[in-house]
């Protein structure tokens, strides 16, 4: 195989991967996904932000990394395992790594430790509504 054929194969391969990413992104956005950045192990010094799409599936918040070849979610957080521990605005260079206008929520999970979730105002409203709503079949305690 000569150099020009190899270059053509690499170019076509890169094009196929780019189209696959674009179609995956569009499909997830059309099916109720929102832009969300996630940072697990936020207390670790070199913990970075990862861009992705968040979706709700019943009692679970699914997170898909943007630059991943996986077809399934990269992280799954059951609703009853998440608790909001704090809220803040992005600081310094964080504002370039998270969706525009984001608020950062620090969440404690029962099984994975702390995680920070950054999302824009509309996505934040939906996430808080989903998190605070009572799951189907669960009785809401009433004050006497």
C-alpha positions as CSV (number, residue, x, y, z in Angstrom):
1,X,0.0,0.0,0.0
2,X,1.5,3.3,-1.0
3,X,1.4,6.6,1.0
4,X,-1.5,8.2,-0.9
5,X,-3.7,5.1,-0.3
6,X,-2.8,5.1,3.4
7,X,-3.6,8.8,3.7
8,X,-6.9,8.3,2.0
9,X,-7.9,5.4,4.3
10,X,-6.9,7.5,7.4
11,X,-8.9,10.5,6.1
12,X,-12.0,8.4,5.4
13,X,-11.7,6.7,8.8
14,X,-11.5,10.1,10.5
15,X,-14.5,11.3,8.6
16,X,-16.5,8.2,9.6
17,X,-15.6,8.7,13.3
18,X,-16.5,12.5,13.1
19,X,-19.9,11.7,11.5
20,X,-20.6,9.0,14.0
21,X,-19.9,11.5,16.9
22,X,-22.2,14.1,15.3
23,X,-25.0,11.6,14.8
24,X,-24.7,10.3,18.3
25,X,-24.8,13.8,19.8
26,X,-27.8,14.8,17.8
27,X,-29.7,11.5,18.6
28,X,-29.1,12.0,22.3
29,X,-30.1,15.6,22.3
30,X,-33.3,14.8,20.4
31,X,-34.3,12.2,22.9
32,X,-34.3,14.5,25.9
33,X,-30.6,14.9,26.6
34,X,-29.1,18.0,28.1
35,X,-25.5,19.3,28.0
36,X,-23.9,18.5,31.3
37,X,-20.3,18.5,32.5
38,X,-19.2,16.0,35.2
39,X,-16.3,15.9,37.5
40,X,-15.9,12.8,39.8
41,X,-13.4,12.9,42.6
42,X,-13.6,16.7,42.8
43,X,-11.5,16.8,46.0
44,X,-8.5,15.3,44.0
45,X,-6.2,18.1,42.8
46,X,-6.0,17.1,39.2
47,X,-9.7,16.1,38.7
48,X,-10.9,17.6,35.4
49,X,-14.3,18.3,33.8
50,X,-15.8,15.9,31.2
51,X,-18.4,17.1,28.8
52,X,-21.4,14.9,28.1
53,X,-25.1,14.5,27.7
54,X,-27.4,13.8,30.7
55,X,-30.6,11.9,30.3
56,X,-33.3,10.7,32.6
57,X,-34.5,7.1,32.5
58,X,-37.1,6.5,35.2
59,X,-35.2,6.6,38.5
60,X,-31.8,7.0,37.0
61,X,-29.7,9.9,35.7
62,X,-27.6,8.6,32.8
63,X,-24.5,10.5,31.7
64,X,-22.8,9.9,28.3
65,X,-19.3,11.2,27.7
66,X,-19.1,13.3,24.5
67,X,-15.8,11.8,23.3
68,X,-16.5,8.2,23.9
69,X,-17.1,5.2,21.6
70,X,-19.4,3.5,24.1
71,X,-23.0,3.1,23.1
72,X,-24.3,3.0,26.7
73,X,-24.0,5.5,29.5
74,X,-20.6,6.1,31.1
75,X,-22.1,6.9,34.5
76,X,-25.5,6.0,36.0
77,X,-26.7,7.7,39.2
78,X,-29.9,6.4,40.8
79,X,-32.2,9.2,42.1
80,X,-32.2,7.9,45.7
81,X,-28.3,7.8,45.8
82,X,-27.9,11.5,45.0
83,X,-28.0,14.3,47.5
84,X,-27.0,18.0,46.8
85,X,-24.4,19.1,49.2
86,X,-23.6,22.5,47.7
87,X,-24.0,25.0,44.8
88,X,-21.6,27.4,43.3
89,X,-20.6,29.3,40.2
90,X,-17.7,28.1,38.1
91,X,-14.4,29.8,39.1
92,X,-11.4,30.7,36.9
93,X,-10.8,28.5,33.9
94,X,-13.7,26.2,34.9
95,X,-16.0,28.5,33.0
96,X,-14.4,27.4,29.7
97,X,-14.8,23.7,30.6
98,X,-18.5,23.6,31.4
99,X,-21.6,24.6,29.5
100,X,-22.3,28.3,29.2
101,X,-24.1,29.9,32.1
102,X,-23.6,26.8,34.3
103,X,-24.1,26.3,37.9
104,X,-22.0,23.7,39.6
105,X,-23.8,21.3,42.0
106,X,-21.7,19.3,44.4
107,X,-23.6,16.0,45.0
108,X,-22.8,13.3,47.5
109,X,-23.6,9.8,46.3
110,X,-24.1,6.7,48.5
111,X,-21.9,4.5,46.4
112,X,-19.4,6.5,44.4
113,X,-18.4,9.4,46.7
114,X,-18.7,13.1,45.7
115,X,-19.3,14.3,42.2
116,X,-19.7,17.8,40.7
117,X,-22.3,18.4,38.0
118,X,-22.3,21.6,35.9
119,X,-25.3,22.5,33.8
120,X,-27.1,25.5,32.4
121,X,-30.2,27.2,33.9
122,X,-32.8,25.1,32.0
123,X,-31.0,21.8,32.6
124,X,-30.6,22.7,36.3
125,X,-34.3,23.4,36.7
126,X,-35.1,20.0,35.2
127,X,-32.5,18.2,37.2
128,X,-33.7,19.7,40.5
129,X,-37.3,18.9,39.7
130,X,-36.4,15.4,38.8
131,X,-34.3,14.9,41.9
132,X,-36.9,16.4,44.3
133,X,-40.0,14.7,42.8
134,X,-41.4,11.6,44.5
135,X,-40.8,8.4,42.7
136,X,-43.9,6.5,41.5
137,X,-45.3,4.2,44.1
138,X,-43.5,5.8,47.0
139,X,-45.8,7.5,49.6
140,X,-45.0,11.1,50.5
141,X,-44.9,11.5,54.3
142,X,-47.4,14.1,55.4
143,X,-47.0,16.4,58.4
144,X,-49.5,15.7,61.2
